[in-house]
Amino acid sequence: MRQDGEMRTVHSVVAEMIYGERPDKYNGVRVTRTCDNKACVNPDHIIIRSSSEIQSEAFLDGRSNSKFTMDEAREIRRRYKEGSWGIGTRLAEEYGVATSTIYAIVANKMYKDRTNET
């Protein structure tokens, strides 16, 4: 969105309104959500964390800032390969992601599987 002639994310503007602090990712202050919905701008879900806190939380949770584990990505690739017409759309609906995300996983552009590399 544009605010005072400057492009900003809605999440950043909401966080500044809530906390009175302007998040600055270049100084290690990030806006994140308590839910997994990247489009969510519910003020109750917006939080400010340091980059190190976010990384620590992701590490302790056993996941990165990713929606899928590598095993899940491999399963998506396997099911896509074995599936019929429309499988990409069905997988996207099942996993609650955009079809483009499924196609990026299948094309090994996201969640790159390096187990077969030499």
C-alpha positions as CSV (number, residue, x, y, z in Angstrom):
1,M,0.0,0.0,0.0
2,R,1.1,3.6,-0.4
3,Q,1.3,5.7,2.8
4,D,2.5,9.3,2.7
5,G,3.9,8.7,-0.8
6,E,5.9,5.6,0.3
7,M,5.2,2.0,-0.5
8,R,4.8,-0.2,2.6
9,T,3.3,-3.5,3.4
10,V,-0.1,-3.5,5.1
11,H,1.4,-5.7,7.9
12,S,4.0,-3.1,8.6
13,V,1.5,-0.2,8.8
14,V,-0.8,-2.3,11.1
15,A,2.2,-3.2,13.3
16,E,3.2,0.5,13.6
17,M,-0.4,1.5,14.5
18,I,-0.6,-1.2,17.2
19,Y,2.9,-1.0,18.7
20,G,3.9,2.6,17.9
21,E,7.1,1.3,16.5
22,R,8.0,1.2,12.8
23,P,9.4,-2.2,12.0
24,D,12.7,-2.0,10.1
25,K,13.8,-5.4,8.7
26,Y,17.3,-3.9,8.0
27,N,17.8,-3.4,11.7
28,G,16.5,-6.8,12.6
29,V,12.9,-5.9,13.5
30,R,10.3,-8.0,11.6
31,V,6.6,-8.1,11.4
32,T,5.1,-11.6,11.5
33,R,1.7,-13.2,12.3
34,T,0.5,-15.7,14.9
35,C,-1.4,-17.5,12.2
36,D,-0.2,-19.2,9.0
37,N,-2.2,-17.0,6.6
38,K,0.2,-14.7,4.8
39,A,-2.6,-12.5,3.7
40,C,-4.0,-12.0,7.2
41,V,-3.9,-8.4,8.5
42,N,-6.0,-9.0,11.6
43,P,-4.4,-6.7,14.2
44,D,-4.8,-9.5,16.8
45,H,-2.5,-11.7,14.7
46,I,0.2,-9.1,13.9
47,I,3.3,-9.2,16.1
48,I,6.8,-7.7,16.0
49,R,9.8,-9.9,16.6
50,S,13.5,-9.7,16.1
51,S,14.9,-11.7,13.2
52,S,16.8,-13.9,15.7
53,E,13.6,-14.6,17.7
54,I,11.8,-15.7,14.5
55,Q,14.7,-17.9,13.5
56,S,14.9,-19.4,17.0
57,E,11.2,-20.1,17.1
58,A,11.3,-21.7,13.6
59,F,14.3,-23.9,14.7
60,L,12.6,-25.0,18.0
61,D,9.4,-25.7,16.0
62,G,11.4,-27.9,13.7
63,R,10.4,-25.9,10.6
64,S,11.6,-22.9,8.8
65,N,9.3,-20.1,7.7
66,S,8.0,-22.7,5.3
67,K,4.6,-24.2,5.0
68,F,6.0,-27.7,4.1
69,T,8.7,-30.0,5.3
70,M,10.9,-31.7,2.7
71,D,9.0,-34.9,3.2
72,E,5.7,-33.2,2.4
73,A,7.3,-31.6,-0.7
74,R,8.5,-35.1,-1.8
75,E,5.0,-36.5,-1.2
76,I,3.5,-33.7,-3.3
77,R,6.0,-34.5,-6.2
78,R,5.2,-38.2,-5.9
79,R,1.4,-37.7,-6.0
80,Y,1.7,-35.2,-8.8
81,K,3.7,-37.6,-10.9
82,E,1.2,-40.4,-10.3
83,G,-1.9,-38.2,-10.6
84,S,-4.3,-37.5,-13.4
85,W,-5.4,-34.3,-15.0
86,G,-6.3,-31.7,-12.4
87,I,-4.0,-33.1,-9.7
88,G,-2.2,-29.8,-9.2
89,T,-5.5,-28.1,-8.4
90,R,-6.6,-30.9,-6.1
91,L,-3.3,-30.9,-4.2
92,A,-3.5,-27.1,-3.8
93,E,-6.9,-27.3,-2.3
94,E,-5.9,-30.2,0.0
95,Y,-2.8,-28.3,1.3
96,G,-4.5,-24.9,1.4
97,V,-2.0,-23.2,-1.0
98,A,-2.1,-21.6,-4.4
99,T,-1.8,-23.9,-7.4
100,S,1.3,-22.0,-8.4
101,T,3.0,-23.2,-5.2
102,I,2.3,-26.8,-6.1
103,Y,3.7,-26.3,-9.6
104,A,6.8,-24.6,-8.1
105,I,7.4,-27.6,-5.8
106,V,6.9,-30.1,-8.6
107,A,9.4,-28.1,-10.8
108,N,11.9,-28.2,-7.9
109,K,11.9,-24.4,-7.7
110,M,10.6,-24.5,-4.1
111,Y,11.7,-27.0,-1.5
112,K,14.6,-28.1,-3.8
113,D,15.3,-31.7,-3.4
114,R,19.0,-32.2,-3.5
115,T,19.0,-35.9,-2.5
116,N,19.6,-37.0,-6.1
117,E,22.3,-34.5,-6.9
118,T,25.9,-35.6,-7.5
